């Protein structure tokens, strides 16, 4: 279904109500009194805050980073035919006619309410895609066909056909095409002059690319390629104009289109020319503005997005209307480590902040994730004695966003307990020594014992300040804790 490049030249004067808000933003697009799919359909859901697809750069490069956007619609005629994809609106009483499909196994059977004078894409004599779009405005049912030709007796033949209930989010049978290669409706992705004049396009726009992958992603249902390289975009891939693209220098109508490409983006629906966006013929389009200005918007100004977050059900076009949380928490600060024993080091840190809320913290020991906790402290147990350990902590939220890791802290566990003395040993001071109230140099200084002072070991060992301490009951003077290096056994 390759599109033919169009050269547009007619000049029209554009009149626009450039209001920044539209009722369509709340209710979804509508046409002839019918919704163009429900408001919560994926076509009608903003995607400006979705994450960038990991293969975005590959897709842009394959389609053409230096190629400009082209409007496959306009005013007037090109080679005798209106420019764009027209649609037909009929009442519910429109007689239905028989239609035969080349791809009947993937088409919704007739009859279809195609009027005898139906507008065909490219005109009656065209040999292109020849799409026919018919909207039953009383029942809000959309009928779309591809490669459509009238026959004698009021019958029609077409390559394929699809019927869509515009009040429903139902997708086509998985693996089925439609009148479009991707198995999607066409009307929902067309740029219409009336919505541009209202100041907002509140839906994704249909576009084509020269080469696609033998694959499709939600909401597409069908592929149209034999290429398997992962650098080729799949059918249904969504793109958006980058948020920092400056639209202020463009004409009012083009600004509306560009704002729509930022907020709702575009969906790859068919093979064709690079960055060709689809729309409806209308005598009010200013072709010069459309073509000359849109060609300044290059493929490199777009990015592919991952819209899988929006999917409610793989067989439904309904999309979640809440935006994904992609912001990670702040990095945990002031991580400290305290050696408790020969097999335990305790950690503590300041709480992180998050736009939604911190769910917990990942603990990394020697660069390996070892555990997670919901609090701001952690006991690292089961360690080896006399061994150095380094730690980092990272915060995470309910969506799985993880902060960067904290500054590392390192501590060495206590060694195995000293066996130099046992309770009841007789000892003497090998050199003048301070006597403390607790087993630490921070303990109160109770006094000193002179070299040669005798005593009996009453407690210990206790590890503090990098050495072992023993509690001694001296024969004279103050009693208390003394470092091991100051003590010697009394030889029997």
C-alpha positions, 0 to 999 in steps of 0.5 A, a space after each residue: 500500500 505504498 503512498 505516492 509523493 505529492 507536490 502541493 502548490 495551491 495557496 489558501 487563506 487559513 482562519 483558525 481559532 487557536 485556543 489552547 484548550 478544546 472540548 476534544 481534550 476531555 471528550 475525545 474527537 468526534 465526527 458527524 455526531 459520533 465519537 471517533 473511538 472512545 475518549 480513553 482509546 489509545 489513539 486519543 490518549 496523550 503520550 508526551 510523558 511516556 518513556 522513550 523506546 530503547 530502539 528509538 535512535 535505530 528507528 529514526 535512522 531507518 526511516 530517515 533522520 534527515 528526511 522532512 515530514 510531508 502532509 499527504 493531504 491538502 486542497 485542490 487536485 493532484 493529477 486530477 484527484 483530491 489530495 488525501 483520504 476522503 471519508 463518506 458519511 451516510 445515514 443508517 438507512 443507506 442501502 448495503 451492497 455486496 462486496 467481495 474481498 481478495 483477503 476474505 479470510 482477514 476481512 469483515 464480510 459484507 454487505 457494506 453501506 457504500 453509496 454509488 457515488 462514494 468518494 474514493 482515495 485518489 479518485 475514480 480512475 486512480 490505481 493507488 490505495 483506493 481506500 473507501 471510508 464510510 461512516 454510518 452516522 446513526 449507528 456510529 459504525 465505520 466501514 473501511 476498504 482498501 483497493 476498492 473498485 465498483 462493479 456492475 449491478 452496484 457490487 464492489 470488490 476490494 483487497 480487504 475490509 474492516 468494520 469498526 464500532 466507534 463506541 468500542 475499544 475492541 481491536 481486530 482479531 490478532 493477526 488480521 489486517 484491515 484496510 490498513 497494513 497495521 490492522 488499525 482504523 484509518 479514520 481515527 488517524 486522519 488530520 481534519 481541517 475542522 479540528 485544526 481550525 478548532 485549535 487542537 488535534 486530540 488524537 494520534 496521526 497516521 503515518 507511513 515509513 518505507 521499511 518496517 519489521 515483520 512484527 507489530 506492537 499494540 494496538 496494531 494487529 498485523 505486519 506487512 514486511 519480511 524484514 526481521 532486523 530489530 532496527 526496523 520499526 514494527 507496525 503500530 510503533 508510536 512516535 512523538 515530536 520532541 518536547 523541546 522542538 520550537 513551533 513558534 516560527 510556524 503558521 497557525 495551522 502547522 503549529 496545531 499539527 505540531 502541537 498534536 504531534 508532541 502531545 498525541 504523536 503518530 502511529 506507524 500504520 502502513 508502508 510508504 514514503 518516509 514521515 508521510 502523515 495522513 489527512 482529509 482533502 479540504 479546499 481550506 488547506 493552505 498547501 504552501 504552508 503545509 508542504 514548505 513548513 512541515 518539510 523543515 521538521 526532520 525525522 531527527 526531531 522525533 523519538 519513538 516511545 514505549 506505550 506498552 504502559 498504557 495497555 489495559 488488555 492486549 485485545 482492547 484499544 483502551 488505554 490507561 489515563 494515568 501517566 507512568 511514574 518515571 522519576 526515580 527517588 533521590 539518592 540516599 544520603 549520609 550512609 554510615 556503617 557501625 561494626 557490631 561484632 565479628 559477623 555483623 555491621 549495622 547500616 543507617 542512612 537518611 530517607 530519600 524523597 520521591 515524587 510519589 513515594 519511596 517504597 524501599 531501599 536496595 542494599 549492595 555489598 561489595 557491588 552486589 545486591 544482597 537485600 532490600 528493606 523498607 526502613 532506613 537502617 539495616 543489619 548486615 549479618 553472617 559476615 566473616 571475622 577480620 574482613 573488610 566490607 563496602 556498602 552502598 544503598 539505592 532507593 526505589 519506588 512502586 513503579 520500580 524506578 531506582 535511584 543512583 547508589 549512595 556514596 560507599 562506606 567500608 568497615 572491617 568486622 571484628 576478629 575472632 575473640 582473643 584467647 590471650 587470657 581467661 577469667 581468673 588469670 593473674 596478670 601484671 602491667 608491662 608498662 604504665 597503663 591507663 585504666 578506663 571505666 568501659 572498654 574503650 578509649 572514650 571511657 572515663 579515665 579512672 586512673 593509672 597503674 604503674 609498671 609491674 602492678 598485679 591483678 586478676 582478669 575479671 572480664 573480657 575480652 571486648 573489642 573497641 578502638 581496634 584492640 582488645 580490652 580486659 577488665 582487671 581487679 588490681 591488688 592495689 589502686 583503681 580497677 577497670 578496663 586495660 588494653 591487652 597490649 599492656 598486660 602479661 600473664 604472671 608466670 606460675 
